[in-house]
Amino acid sequence: MKRYLSRLLALVLVVTIGLMGCSSSDPNSLTGNYSQDTLTVVNIIRNAIELPNDAPSKAAIQTEARQKINDFSARYQRNTSVASLSSFTTMRTALNSLAGHYSSYPNRPVPEKLKTRLQQELKQVESALQRGA
């Protein structure tokens, strides 16, 4: 009897931990609505690249930007319904550029040339989303 209770308790714990790990209770996580998620990431990226170098919250905002880049990529990378959209390909280009800078030069500010390119790409993404592409 003791053996069955311990196995039952172990099973209940595994199921509970498994279900809790699969739930997304983070209010800042992506919603699954591609257009809304893309605009959210665009705004976070804009905040990250427009922030002055001496801002006290720069590290926290860069960390948030990195996390959103990872979340966005993980959610939509294999989604065939958005892979052919021009907004998605342009967004991936912008995210890859910024992620590459953050991983190669984590303590350096984003260069003006990259900022200008990112701003242009983010505008293209927003206009493509308005067109539905």
C-alpha positions in Angstrom: 0.0 0.0 0.0 2.8 2.4 0.9 4.5 1.6 -2.4 1.3 2.6 -4.4 0.9 5.8 -2.5 4.4 6.9 -3.1 4.1 6.1 -6.8 0.8 8.0 -7.0 2.3 11.0 -5.2 5.2 10.9 -7.6 2.9 10.8 -10.6 0.8 13.7 -9.2 4.0 15.8 -8.7 5.3 15.1 -12.2 1.9 16.0 -13.8 1.7 19.2 -11.7 5.2 20.3 -12.5 4.7 19.5 -16.1 1.5 21.5 -16.4 3.0 24.4 -14.5 6.0 24.5 -16.8 3.8 24.6 -19.9 1.6 27.4 -18.7 2.4 30.9 -19.8 1.4 33.1 -17.0 3.8 35.9 -17.8 1.8 39.0 -18.6 4.7 40.3 -20.7 4.9 37.2 -22.9 3.8 37.2 -26.5 0.1 36.6 -27.2 0.1 34.5 -30.3 -1.5 37.3 -32.4 1.2 37.9 -35.0 0.4 41.6 -35.7 0.1 42.6 -32.1 3.2 40.6 -31.1 5.2 42.2 -33.9 4.2 45.7 -32.9 5.1 45.0 -29.3 8.5 43.8 -30.3 9.0 46.8 -32.6 8.2 49.2 -29.8 10.6 47.4 -27.4 13.4 47.4 -30.0 12.8 51.1 -30.7 13.1 51.8 -27.0 16.3 49.8 -26.7 18.1 51.5 -29.6 16.9 55.1 -28.8 17.9 55.0 -25.2 20.9 57.2 -24.3 24.1 55.3 -23.5 24.2 56.7 -20.0 20.6 55.8 -19.1 20.4 53.9 -15.8 17.9 51.4 -17.1 19.8 50.6 -20.3 20.9 47.1 -19.2 17.4 46.1 -18.1 15.9 47.4 -21.4 18.6 45.6 -23.4 17.9 42.4 -21.5 14.1 42.8 -22.2 14.9 43.4 -25.9 17.0 40.2 -26.1 14.3 38.2 -24.4 11.6 39.5 -26.7 13.8 38.7 -29.7 14.2 35.2 -28.5 10.5 34.8 -27.7 9.5 36.2 -31.1 11.9 34.0 -32.9 10.8 30.9 -31.0 7.1 31.5 -31.6 7.1 32.5 -35.2 10.2 30.9 -36.8 8.5 27.7 -37.8 5.1 29.2 -38.4 4.4 28.7 -42.1 1.4 31.1 -42.1 3.7 34.1 -41.4 6.9 32.9 -42.9 6.0 34.2 -46.4 4.9 37.7 -45.1 7.1 40.6 -46.0 6.7 42.0 -42.5 8.1 38.8 -41.1 11.1 38.6 -43.3 12.0 42.2 -42.7 11.4 41.8 -38.9 13.7 38.8 -38.8 16.4 40.8 -40.6 16.1 43.6 -38.1 16.1 41.2 -35.1 19.1 39.2 -36.4 21.0 42.5 -36.9 20.4 43.7 -33.4 20.8 40.3 -31.8 24.1 39.9 -33.6 25.3 43.3 -32.3 24.2 42.4 -28.7 26.0 39.0 -28.8 29.2 40.3 -30.4 29.5 43.7 -28.6 27.4 43.4 -25.4 28.9 46.5 -23.7 29.1 48.8 -26.7 26.4 51.1 -27.9 24.5 50.4 -31.1 26.3 52.2 -33.9 24.5 55.1 -35.7 24.6 53.2 -39.0 22.9 50.2 -37.5 20.3 52.4 -35.7 19.4 54.1 -38.9 19.0 50.7 -40.7 17.0 49.3 -37.9 14.7 52.4 -37.8 14.1 52.0 -41.6 13.4 48.3 -41.3 11.0 48.8 -38.4 9.1 51.4 -40.4 8.9 48.9 -43.3 7.5 46.3 -40.9 4.8 48.6 -39.6 3.7 49.7 -43.1 3.6 46.0 -44.2 1.5 45.1 -41.2 -0.9 47.9 -42.0 -1.2 46.5 -45.6 -1.7 43.0 -44.1 1.5 41.6 -45.6 
